Amino acid sequence: MTFRKTSQKVHVIIPAGGRSLRFSGDIKKQFLVLGSKTVLDHTISAFLGVENLVQIIVALPEADLKIHEKENHDKTVRFVVGG
């Protein structure tokens, strides 16, 4: 993914609170593993490469937050209840 260069501070919000109702399966789409990482982790990784990144905020339902926030992420990634 290519992003244009900017001198401004960048904040990213990733809404990941979907229930995957149209996605048939036992696992929510954002937690589906592609390769060695979940779809959500691929998304987070893509934004970690943005120049002047200040923080990434990932909004998840409370039940999912407790599971996902335990994973080891860059210090710029913060998980919050939302969705």
C-alpha positions in Angstrom: 0.0 0.0 0.0 1.4 3.4 -0.9 0.6 6.6 1.0 1.5 10.1 0.0 4.1 11.9 2.1 2.9 14.5 4.5 4.4 16.6 7.2 1.2 16.5 9.2 0.7 14.1 12.1 -1.4 11.1 11.2 -4.0 9.4 13.4 -5.8 6.3 12.1 -9.1 4.9 13.3 -9.9 1.3 12.3 -13.6 0.3 13.0 -13.5 -3.4 13.5 -16.8 -3.9 15.3 -18.6 -5.8 12.5 -20.6 -8.9 13.3 -19.9 -10.5 9.9 -23.5 -11.3 9.3 -23.0 -11.6 5.5 -19.8 -13.5 5.9 -20.7 -17.1 6.5 -18.4 -18.8 9.0 -17.8 -19.3 12.6 -15.0 -16.7 12.8 -15.7 -12.9 12.3 -14.1 -11.7 9.1 -11.7 -9.3 10.9 -10.3 -12.3 12.8 -10.0 -14.7 9.9 -6.3 -15.8 9.4 -4.7 -15.0 6.0 -1.2 -16.4 5.8 0.2 -16.0 9.3 -1.9 -13.0 10.5 -5.6 -12.0 10.9 -7.3 -9.6 8.5 -7.2 -7.0 11.3 -3.5 -7.5 11.9 -2.8 -7.1 8.1 -4.8 -3.8 8.3 -2.9 -2.6 11.3 0.5 -3.6 9.7 -0.4 -1.6 6.6 -0.9 1.6 8.6 2.2 1.1 10.7 4.2 2.1 7.6 2.6 5.5 7.3 5.0 8.4 7.7 4.4 10.7 10.7 2.0 8.1 12.3 1.0 9.2 15.8 -1.4 6.4 16.7 -3.8 3.8 15.5 -7.0 3.3 17.3 -8.9 0.0 16.8 -12.5 0.0 17.8 -13.8 -3.5 18.8 -16.8 -4.8 20.7 -16.0 -5.3 24.3 -15.9 -9.1 24.1 -13.4 -9.0 21.2 -11.4 -6.3 22.8 -10.5 -8.5 25.8 -9.2 -11.2 23.4 -7.3 -9.0 20.9 -5.7 -6.4 23.2 -3.6 -9.1 24.8 -1.7 -9.6 21.5 1.7 -7.9 21.2 1.3 -4.8 19.0 3.3 -1.7 18.3 3.0 0.9 21.1 1.2 3.2 18.7 -1.8 0.8 18.5 -4.6 1.3 21.0 -7.7 -0.8 21.3 -11.0 0.8 22.5 -14.5 -0.4 22.9 -16.7 0.6 20.0 -18.7 -0.7 17.1 
